[in-house]
Amino acid sequence: MHKKGTWTQTYKVMANADRDQLGSDELKDYALAAYLTGRDVEGFQILEKAHHSYLDQLKVKAAARCAFWLGFMLMNAGERARGGGWIARGQRLLADHGIVHCAEAGLLLIPSALGALSSRETDQARSIFGRIAAIGDEFSDPDVIALGRLGLGQAMIQDGRVEDGKKLLDETMVTVQTENVFPLVIGIAYCAAIESCRKVWDLRRAQEWTSVLSHWCETQPDLVPFRGQCLIRRAEIIQLHGEWPQALRETMGACELLNRKMDEPVAGEAFYRKAELLRLTGDFDQAEDTYREAAKRGRNPQPGLALLRLAQEQDDAAETSIRNTLKDTHDSIRRIELLPNFILIMLAVEQIEEARMAVDELHDAVQSFDAPYLLATSAHCQGAVLLAEREPTSALKQLQLAVKIWTTLQLPHEMAGTRELKGAAYLAMNDQDNARVELASAKWIYEQLQAIPDLLRLGRMEQKSESPPHSLTLRELQVLQLVSSGKTNKQAARELFISERTVDRHVSNIFNKLGVSSRAEATAYALRHKMLD
């Protein structure tokens, strides 16, 4: 937030002033306040005025920095030619004045580095971002340091050096939290780091930095840029942890915010996430419309649309679309995202050999990632294919591994899906008792989530589930799992993305419902009734 108050207050003060009487620094602050409160065009105009004001005073480096930010923001707004022109202008200004070595020269290299990164010219991207970071270090410029290391970390991740890349992202986050960094750099760094962690399925880091981004946005309630992406990522994490109604509200808020601009790059992702939640809760008509809205905004609606067709019992359409999508996908990370859904659909249409080839590819691909989520996904898919191959004993070993990881990660929907498969495996072994236990647990989780399609599918199975020996809600069971493992209420709150006060209330409810008065008694009760995996 600006030192003089909120961004809106800063904007109003500057907008009511005589522009001709504003100094260069004040014009720069005015432009920033306009941009951060959603007045993009006005912000561009004022920043251009600040650029010329600095130039009139022969403050060439300050003028070049304005040129960089103007070019960068225009390019992000889809005006690539105009934005590129401002980047070139900034570079020419420095060259014409013989200023070869300065922090601003590092900033002006960023668009070419990003271009190399997006076109997967990884060596070139790593080289340029390395130069940018070195320039930042030399001139002790926190903006250049942060953006250089951020890009270098992304390039390393793209090159397969995932752990080294994530360490650089962590270092970048320390810089933006502890140094006097330009507000746009802070938002860019948070969003890019979260996206990079998502791409390599590092849920812990993604959740941690999403929490930090959320706090940053909440301290600036009038902030417009970055808020939509923050809502999307918050919703994704909330969805993973089982709070689907809240996640849907967050995605709807993101769609409403981002829909004001058709060229908003993350709008497609917001609509896709909304469509996924609608599909999972059984609102198929709305889900289909929303997938189409996502596609209009540049987001590929797969694999969600294929899964919708499968849920609608349009098996041929589901098979065709997922086949074509996977065939046209060559990026290794995107293939990992698609393969579990491809396997699910192939098994549904009884193409077991193709499911086997896909699960082998998935198993090999996840070995290069230190990502428990991927390990559990691979184990779940291995179990599903082994079950289809009539190997229920081998399937159970894989499924139990997946359950163990889902329990640690606190991902209820994934847990329910795996326990449903375990139930099917026990049925294949004529073990009715264990089948009922697993299917009852899966059904209870689906009921808590209001996962209507999953409940309907489960209901078609011959065995009916039994009610669990308790009346805890899904969230209370998650809290019980954490406190039984020795976590404090504060630690549980952090892992579940909720407040410590909410955890306190859940613990009190758990004690009341189980008729216990301590954590030790609650843990003993849970173990006795097999409530903990």
matplotlib code that plots the C-alpha trace (Angstrom):
import matplotlib.pyplot as plt

x = [0.0, 1.2, 2.7, 0.1, -2.9, -4.8, -4.3, -7.7, -6.9, -3.6, -5.4, -8.1, -5.5, -3.4, -6.5, -7.7, -4.4, -3.2, -1.2, 1.1, 2.1, 2.9, 6.6, 8.0, 7.9, 4.3, 3.3, 4.8, 2.9, -0.3, 0.2, 0.8, -2.3, -4.5, -3.2, -3.6, -7.2, -8.2, -7.8, -5.4, -5.7, -5.4, -2.4, -0.6, -1.3, 0.1, 3.1, 4.0, 3.7, 6.1, 8.5, 8.7, 8.9, 12.0, 13.5, 13.0, 15.1, 17.7, 17.0, 17.5, 17.6, 14.3, 12.8, 14.0, 12.5, 9.2, 9.5, 10.1, 7.0, 4.9, 6.0, 5.7, 2.1, 1.0, 2.3, 0.5, -2.7, -2.3, -0.8, 2.4, 3.5, 3.0, 4.5, 7.5, 7.9, 8.3, 10.8, 12.9, 12.6, 14.0, 16.9, 17.6, 17.5, 20.2, 22.3, 22.0, 23.2, 26.1, 24.5, 25.4, 25.7, 22.8, 19.9, 17.5, 19.4, 18.6, 14.9, 14.8, 16.1, 13.1, 10.7, 13.3, 13.9, 10.2, 9.9, 12.6, 10.9, 7.5, 8.9, 10.8, 14.2, 15.3, 19.1, 18.6, 16.0, 18.3, 21.2, 19.3, 17.7, 21.1, 22.4, 19.5, 19.9, 23.7, 22.9, 20.5, 23.1, 25.7, 23.5, 21.7, 18.4, 15.7, 13.3, 15.9, 17.1, 13.6, 12.6, 15.9, 15.9, 12.2, 12.8, 15.9, 14.0, 11.2, 13.8, 15.5, 12.1, 11.4, 14.8, 14.0, 16.1, 13.0, 14.5, 17.1, 14.4, 12.1, 15.0, 15.4, 11.7, 11.9, 14.8, 12.8, 9.9, 12.2, 13.4, 9.9, 8.9, 12.0, 13.2, 11.7, 10.2, 8.0, 4.3, 4.0, 7.1, 5.5, 2.3, 4.2, 6.5, 3.8, 1.6, 4.5, 5.9, 2.5, 2.0, 5.4, 4.8, 1.4, 3.1, 5.3, 2.6, 4.3, 1.1, 2.7, 4.6, 1.6, -0.6, 2.0, 2.5, -1.2, -1.8, 0.8, -0.7, -4.1, -2.9, -1.1, -4.3, -6.4, -4.2, -5.0, -8.8, -8.9, -6.2, -7.5, -4.5, -3.6, -6.9, -8.5, -5.6, -5.5, -9.1, -8.6, -5.6, -7.4, -10.4, -8.3, -6.6, -10.0, -11.5, -8.6, -9.3, -13.0, -14.7, -16.5, -19.3, -16.7, -14.5, -17.4, -18.1, -14.4, -14.4, -17.6, -16.1, -13.0, -15.1, -17.1, -14.0, -12.1, -15.0, -14.9, -12.0, -12.2, -8.4, -7.6, -5.2, -6.3, -10.1, -10.2, -8.7, -11.3, -14.1, -12.5, -12.2, -15.8, -16.8, -14.9, -16.8, -20.1, -19.3, -18.2, -21.4, -23.6, -24.8, -23.9, -25.7, -24.1, -20.8, -20.9, -21.8, -18.9, -16.4, -17.4, -16.8, -13.4, -12.6, -13.7, -11.1, -8.3, -8.4, -8.4, -11.6, -9.9, -9.7, -12.8, -15.1, -14.2, -14.9, -18.3, -19.1, -18.2, -20.5, -23.3, -22.8, -21.6, -18.7, -17.8, -17.5, -15.4, -13.1, -12.7, -12.0, -9.5, -7.7, -7.3, -6.2, -3.5, -2.3, -1.9, -0.1, 3.7, 4.6, 5.6, 4.0, 0.7, 0.7, 1.1, -2.0, -3.9, -2.8, -4.9, -8.0, -7.1, -6.7, -10.0, -11.9, -10.0, -11.0, -14.6, -14.8, -12.9, -9.7, -7.5, -4.4, -4.3, -4.9, -1.9, 0.3, -0.8, -0.3, 3.3, 4.0, 2.6, 4.7, 7.9, 7.1, 6.5, 9.9, 11.6, 9.4, 9.6, 5.8, 3.8, 0.6, 2.0, 3.2, -0.3, -2.0, 0.3, -0.4, -4.2, -4.0, -1.8, -4.4, -7.3, -5.5, -4.5, -8.0, -9.2, -6.6, -8.1, -5.2, -7.0, -4.3, -1.7, -4.1, -4.7, -1.0, -1.0, -4.3, -3.2, -0.1, -2.3, -4.6, -1.7, -0.5, -4.0, -4.4, -1.2, -2.1, -5.7, -7.3, -10.8, -12.1, -9.0, -9.2, -12.8, -12.0, -9.2, -11.3, -14.0, -11.5, -10.4, -14.0, -14.2, -10.9, -12.3, -15.5, -13.4, -11.8, -15.2, -14.3, -17.7, -16.9, -13.8, -15.7, -18.5, -16.1, -14.3, -17.4, -19.1, -16.2, -16.1, -19.9, -19.6, -16.9, -18.9, -22.0, -19.9, -18.6, -22.1, -20.4, -23.7, -22.3, -19.9, -22.8, -24.9, -22.1, -21.4, -25.1, -25.1, -22.7, -24.2, -22.8, -24.2, -22.0, -22.4, -22.5, -19.2, -19.2, -19.2, -21.0, -18.0, -18.1, -15.4, -13.5, -13.7, -12.2, -9.4, -8.7, -8.8, -6.3, -3.9, -4.1, -3.8, -0.5, 0.8, 0.0, -0.9, -4.1, -2.0, -0.2, -3.5, -5.0, -2.0, -2.3, -6.1, -6.0, -8.4, -8.1, -6.8, -10.1, -12.0, -9.7, -10.4, -14.1, -13.6, -11.6, -14.3, -17.0, -14.9, -14.6, -18.3, -19.3, -16.9, -17.6, -13.9, -12.1, -8.5, -6.5, -5.2, -8.7, -9.8, -6.8, -7.5, -11.2, -10.2, -7.7, -10.2, -12.9, -10.5, -11.1, -7.5, -5.7]
y = [0.0, 3.5, 5.3, 8.1, 5.8, 3.3, 3.3, 4.8, 7.7, 8.2, 8.2, 10.7, 13.1, 13.0, 13.1, 16.2, 18.0, 20.1, 17.6, 20.3, 21.0, 17.4, 16.4, 13.3, 11.1, 12.2, 11.4, 7.9, 7.4, 8.7, 6.2, 3.3, 4.2, 4.4, 1.1, -0.7, 0.5, -0.8, 2.4, 0.9, 3.3, 6.3, 4.7, 4.2, 7.9, 9.2, 6.9, 8.2, 11.7, 10.7, 9.3, 12.6, 14.6, 12.6, 13.0, 16.7, 16.7, 14.5, 11.7, 9.2, 6.0, 7.0, 7.7, 4.3, 2.6, 4.2, 3.0, -0.5, -0.6, 1.0, -1.5, -4.4, -3.5, -2.8, -6.2, -7.9, -6.1, -7.6, -4.6, -6.3, -4.0, -0.8, -2.4, -3.6, -0.1, 1.3, -1.4, -0.5, 3.2, 2.5, 0.6, 3.3, 6.0, 4.3, 3.6, 7.2, 8.6, 6.1, 4.4, 0.8, -0.6, 0.1, -1.6, -0.4, -2.3, -5.4, -4.6, -4.0, -7.5, -9.1, -9.2, -11.1, -13.5, -14.1, -14.7, -17.3, -19.0, -19.1, -20.5, -23.1, -21.9, -22.8, -22.4, -18.9, -18.0, -19.2, -17.2, -14.0, -14.3, -15.1, -11.8, -9.9, -11.3, -10.5, -6.9, -6.7, -7.9, -5.5, -2.5, -3.7, -3.2, -5.4, -5.1, -6.4, -9.1, -10.4, -10.5, -12.0, -14.8, -15.4, -16.0, -18.0, -20.3, -20.8, -21.6, -24.2, -25.8, -25.9, -27.5, -30.3, -28.9, -28.6, -28.5, -25.9, -23.9, -24.0, -22.9, -19.8, -19.1, -19.3, -16.9, -14.5, -14.6, -13.6, -10.6, -9.4, -9.7, -8.1, -5.5, -2.3, -3.8, -2.1, -3.2, -4.6, -6.8, -8.2, -9.2, -10.6, -12.7, -14.2, -15.2, -16.6, -18.6, -20.1, -21.0, -22.6, -24.7, -25.8, -27.0, -29.3, -30.3, -28.9, -28.3, -27.3, -24.4, -23.4, -23.3, -21.4, -18.7, -18.5, -17.7, -14.9, -13.5, -13.6, -11.6, -9.1, -8.6, -8.3, -5.6, -3.6, -4.0, -1.7, -3.6, -4.8, -6.5, -9.9, -10.2, -12.4, -14.8, -14.8, -15.8, -18.6, -20.1, -19.8, -21.6, -24.4, -25.0, -24.8, -27.2, -29.7, -29.6, -30.3, -27.0, -27.0, -24.5, -21.9, -22.7, -22.2, -18.8, -17.8, -18.9, -17.0, -13.9, -14.4, -14.8, -11.7, -9.6, -10.9, -10.9, -7.1, -7.4, -9.9, -9.9, -10.7, -13.7, -15.6, -15.2, -18.5, -20.3, -18.8, -20.1, -23.5, -23.9, -22.9, -25.4, -28.2, -27.5, -27.5, -30.8, -32.4, -31.3, -32.5, -29.3, -30.6, -28.0, -25.1, -26.9, -27.3, -23.6, -22.6, -24.8, -23.0, -19.7, -20.8, -21.9, -18.4, -16.9, -19.1, -21.9, -25.5, -27.0, -30.4, -32.7, -31.4, -31.5, -35.1, -36.0, -34.2, -36.3, -39.4, -38.4, -37.7, -41.3, -40.0, -42.5, -42.2, -38.4, -38.6, -41.2, -39.2, -35.9, -37.2, -39.2, -36.2, -34.0, -36.4, -37.1, -33.3, -32.7, -33.0, -30.9, -33.4, -31.5, -31.1, -34.8, -35.7, -33.6, -35.4, -39.0, -39.8, -38.6, -40.5, -43.7, -43.2, -42.8, -45.7, -48.0, -46.8, -47.8, -51.1, -50.1, -51.8, -52.2, -48.5, -47.7, -49.9, -48.1, -44.8, -45.8, -47.0, -43.6, -41.8, -44.0, -43.2, -39.5, -38.9, -40.3, -37.0, -35.1, -35.0, -34.6, -36.8, -35.8, -37.3, -40.4, -40.9, -40.2, -42.8, -45.4, -44.8, -45.2, -48.3, -49.8, -49.0, -50.7, -53.7, -54.1, -54.0, -56.6, -58.9, -58.5, -57.2, -58.2, -56.2, -53.4, -53.2, -52.6, -49.6, -48.2, -48.4, -46.4, -43.8, -43.7, -43.1, -40.1, -38.6, -38.8, -36.9, -34.3, -33.9, -34.4, -35.9, -36.3, -38.1, -40.2, -41.2, -42.2, -44.5, -46.0, -46.7, -48.6, -50.5, -51.5, -52.8, -54.7, -56.4, -57.3, -58.9, -61.0, -61.8, -59.9, -58.4, -56.9, -54.9, -53.9, -52.5, -50.5, -49.0, -48.2, -46.7, -44.4, -43.3, -42.7, -40.6, -38.4, -37.9, -37.0, -34.4, -32.9, -33.1, -34.9, -36.0, -37.8, -39.9, -40.8, -41.9, -44.0, -45.6, -46.2, -48.4, -50.8, -53.9, -53.3, -50.5, -48.5, -48.3, -45.1, -44.4, -44.9, -41.1, -38.0, -35.8, -33.6, -34.0, -30.9, -32.2, -35.5, -33.6, -31.7, -34.9, -36.5, -33.6, -33.2, -36.9, -36.8, -34.2, -31.0, -27.9, -26.0, -23.3, -25.9, -27.5, -24.2, -23.5, -26.9, -26.6, -23.0, -21.9, -19.7, -21.0, -19.9, -22.2, -25.1, -24.4, -24.7, -27.9, -29.5, -28.5, -30.1, -33.3, -33.7, -33.2, -35.6, -38.3, -37.9, -37.3, -34.5, -34.6, -35.0, -38.3, -39.7, -38.4, -40.1, -43.4, -43.3, -42.6, -45.5, -47.9, -47.1, -47.1, -43.4, -42.7, -44.3]
z = [0.0, -0.7, 2.3, 2.0, 2.3, 0.1, -3.6, -4.1, -1.8, -3.6, -6.9, -5.8, -4.4, -7.6, -9.9, -8.2, -8.5, -11.5, -13.6, -14.8, -11.3, -10.4, -10.3, -12.0, -8.9, -8.2, -11.8, -11.4, -8.1, -9.8, -12.7, -10.3, -8.2, -11.4, -12.7, -9.4, -9.0, -12.4, -14.4, -16.9, -19.8, -17.5, -15.8, -19.2, -20.1, -16.8, -16.9, -20.4, -19.0, -16.1, -18.6, -20.5, -17.3, -16.2, -19.7, -19.6, -16.4, -18.1, -15.6, -18.3, -16.2, -14.4, -17.9, -19.1, -16.1, -16.9, -20.5, -19.2, -17.0, -19.7, -22.3, -19.9, -18.8, -22.4, -23.5, -20.6, -21.7, -25.2, -26.9, -27.9, -30.7, -28.7, -25.6, -27.6, -29.0, -25.4, -24.5, -27.6, -26.7, -23.2, -24.7, -27.2, -24.6, -22.6, -25.7, -27.0, -23.6, -23.4, -20.3, -21.0, -17.5, -15.1, -13.3, -15.9, -18.6, -16.7, -16.6, -20.3, -21.0, -19.3, -22.3, -24.4, -21.6, -21.2, -24.9, -24.8, -21.8, -23.4, -26.7, -24.6, -25.6, -22.1, -22.4, -23.8, -21.1, -18.4, -19.8, -20.1, -16.7, -15.2, -16.6, -15.3, -11.8, -11.9, -12.9, -10.0, -7.6, -8.9, -8.5, -5.4, -7.2, -5.5, -8.4, -10.9, -8.4, -7.8, -11.5, -12.5, -10.0, -10.5, -14.2, -13.6, -11.3, -13.8, -16.5, -14.3, -13.6, -17.3, -17.9, -15.4, -12.5, -10.4, -6.9, -7.9, -9.5, -6.5, -4.2, -6.4, -6.2, -2.4, -2.5, -4.7, -2.2, 0.6, -1.5, -2.2, 1.5, 3.0, 0.5, -0.7, -3.9, -6.5, -5.9, -9.4, -8.8, -5.6, -7.4, -10.4, -8.2, -6.1, -9.0, -11.1, -8.1, -7.4, -11.0, -11.2, -8.1, -9.4, -12.7, -10.7, -8.3, -5.2, -3.3, -0.1, -1.7, -3.8, -0.7, 1.3, -1.3, -2.1, 1.6, 1.4, -1.8, -0.2, 2.8, 0.5, -1.5, 1.7, 3.1, -0.1, -0.6, -3.6, -5.5, -8.9, -10.6, -9.1, -7.2, -9.8, -9.9, -6.1, -6.0, -8.5, -6.7, -3.3, -4.8, -6.2, -2.8, -0.9, -3.5, -2.9, 0.8, 0.4, 0.9, -2.5, -1.8, -0.7, -3.6, -6.0, -4.4, -4.9, -8.5, -9.2, -7.7, -9.9, -13.0, -12.2, -11.6, -14.6, -17.0, -17.2, -19.6, -22.4, -22.9, -19.2, -19.6, -16.5, -17.1, -19.0, -16.0, -13.7, -15.9, -16.2, -12.4, -12.0, -14.7, -12.8, -9.6, -11.4, -13.0, -9.8, -8.0, -10.9, -12.5, -16.0, -18.1, -16.3, -16.4, -20.2, -20.7, -18.4, -20.2, -23.4, -21.7, -20.7, -24.2, -25.5, -23.3, -24.5, -21.9, -23.4, -21.8, -21.6, -19.7, -17.9, -20.9, -21.7, -18.1, -18.3, -21.4, -19.5, -16.6, -19.1, -20.3, -23.7, -23.7, -27.4, -27.2, -24.0, -25.6, -28.9, -27.2, -24.6, -27.3, -29.6, -26.7, -25.6, -29.1, -29.8, -26.5, -26.5, -23.4, -20.7, -17.8, -19.7, -20.5, -16.9, -16.2, -18.9, -18.4, -15.2, -16.9, -20.1, -18.0, -16.3, -19.6, -21.3, -18.4, -18.6, -22.3, -21.6, -23.5, -20.9, -23.0, -23.8, -20.1, -19.3, -21.7, -20.4, -16.7, -17.6, -19.2, -16.1, -13.8, -15.7, -16.0, -12.3, -11.2, -12.1, -9.6, -5.8, -5.6, -3.3, -5.2, -8.4, -6.6, -5.1, -8.5, -10.2, -7.5, -7.8, -11.6, -11.2, -8.8, -11.2, -14.1, -12.1, -10.9, -14.6, -15.3, -12.6, -10.2, -7.1, -4.6, -6.5, -7.0, -3.2, -2.5, -4.9, -3.7, 0.0, -0.9, -2.5, 0.5, 2.8, 0.8, 0.3, 4.1, 4.6, 2.0, 3.3, -0.1, 0.6, -3.0, -4.1, -1.0, -1.7, -5.2, -4.1, -1.3, -3.8, -5.9, -2.8, -2.2, -5.7, -5.2, -2.0, -3.9, -6.6, -3.8, -2.2, 0.9, 1.6, 5.0, 4.0, 0.8, 2.8, 5.0, 2.1, 0.1, 3.2, 3.8, 0.1, 0.2, 3.4, 1.9, -1.3, 0.8, 2.7, -0.6, -2.2, -5.1, -6.7, -9.8, -7.6, -5.3, -8.2, -9.6, -6.2, -5.7, -8.8, -7.2, -5.6, -2.1, 0.0, 2.3, 6.0, 8.1, 9.8, 13.6, 14.3, 13.3, 12.5, 9.5, 6.8, 8.1, 11.7, 10.5, 8.8, 12.0, 14.0, 11.6, 12.1, 15.9, 16.3, 14.5, 17.0, 15.1, 17.1, 16.3, 14.7, 12.5, 11.6, 10.6, 8.3, 6.6, 6.1, 5.0, 7.7, 10.8, 14.2, 15.8, 13.4, 14.3, 18.0, 17.3, 15.4, 18.2, 20.7, 18.4, 18.1, 21.8, 22.3, 19.5, 20.5, 24.3, 25.1, 26.9, 25.6, 22.4, 23.7, 24.3, 20.8, 19.2, 21.1, 20.0, 16.4, 16.3, 18.0, 15.4, 12.5, 11.7, 10.9, 8.0]

ax = plt.figure().add_subplot(projection="3d")
ax.plot(x, y, z, "-o")
ax.set_aspect("equal")
plt.show()
